[in-house]
């Protein structure tokens, strides 16, 4: 089977099963992937991502084949991390009314 045929028949469900197998090192039935299977499955996952991954996660292959790198700010936003506002940060700005000058 060539790459085009593989990508044409791979459904999102099949992609997810292969991706999970690569991540945990086991097939859904619990059998362990051989190194050759893991290598082939990882290549299939990356090929699928290069064609279908429109919302790429950090350090994954996005549509077009490029690896997606997210900035620290993007990762914080994605994970819902908010920077604490310090009292000293609030006092750094001088505030004046129009008639105070």
N, C-alpha and C positions, 0 to 999 in steps of 0.2 A: 504494500500500500504506500503510495507516495504522500507527500505532505498535504497537497491540495485535497486528496481524497479523505485523508484523516480529518482535516479541519471541516470538510463538508458534512461528515457524518457525526462529528462530536457535538452532542447536545450540551446545554448548560448543566444538566444533571450528571452526565458522564464526566464533564470537566470537573465538577465539584467532587465527585468520587475519586478521580485520579489525583486531584490537588490534595485532598485529605490524606490519601494513601502516601503521597510524597512527604507530607508534613509529619505524619506519625510513624511512617515506615511499615505500615501494615495495610493489607487490603481489607475491605469491609467484613470479610469472613474471618479475619484475625490472622491469616497467614502472612508471614513476614516477606517483604519485598526483597528480592536479590539485588545486588548492586547494579546489575545490568537492567533490571526492571525499574529501579529507582531512577537511573540515568535517563532511560527512554521516557518514563512518565514525566520527569521534570522537563524534558525537551518538549513533550506534547503540551504540558501546561503553559510553558512560555510561548509556544507557537499560538495556542488558543488565545492567550492574553494579548498577543501582538495584533490579533485580528479583532477581538471583541471587547477589550477592556477599556471602556470609555471613561470610567471613573476610577482611575488607577489609585491604589493605595501606595503608601511610601515604600520604596524599594521593590516595586513590582513592574512588570512589563506592561506598558500602556499601548493602546491601539497605535499602530505605526511602527512598533518595535523598539521604541525608546524606553529606557528605564526611568521610572518616575521617582524623583527626589523631592521631598517636601521640605519647606523651610521650617525652622523651629516654631515660628508663629502659626503656620498652617497646621502643624501637628498639635500644638496647644489648642487651637480652635477645634480641630477634629475630636480631641479627647475631652473638650469642655473644661480645660484648665484656665482659670482666671487668675491674673496677677493680682496679688493683694495691693490695695491702695494704702500707702503709709501716711501717717499724719504729717510727716515732714514734707512729703510730696505735695500736700494740699497747701502748705504755707510758702511754697517757692514762688508763687505768683502774687504780685502786688495788685490789689484791686482798688480802683478809685471811681468815685462817682463823677459825673460830668462837671459839677460845680466845685469839686474838691481841688482842681488844678489851678 
